[in-house]
């Protein structure tokens, strides 16, 4: 029972997450022969003010 954990900024839609889970499940099945029903994908949606990167808070970085 593999578990994939994804940490990313908040703001992705349900559709984007659904598509990501489908692609990850497909790759796990093709590469390591794990059936989609045996795979778990956990999303950790983090506010930018709760994420530090490059020596500062992500919320303080210029938007790109």
Steps between C-alpha positions, in 0.01 A plus 500: 500500500716790379421850622591810301501827693484828311578828671407808299356846535125527539300597196482196273153397389333167567531423127877563504543272801284232340709509182821485702379194695402327175842562344690392810290184521565424133876543545507283812315228313728516195833540678469297821189289431290650781129497429320835539274356770810429712641853473430789735573863414490762775489871430638747751384846393714760670443875521792698358540675835563155656773404251858621527729489197815678382541654845159665514130424509351401167231764551770768495652389169416683178227325304620330183 
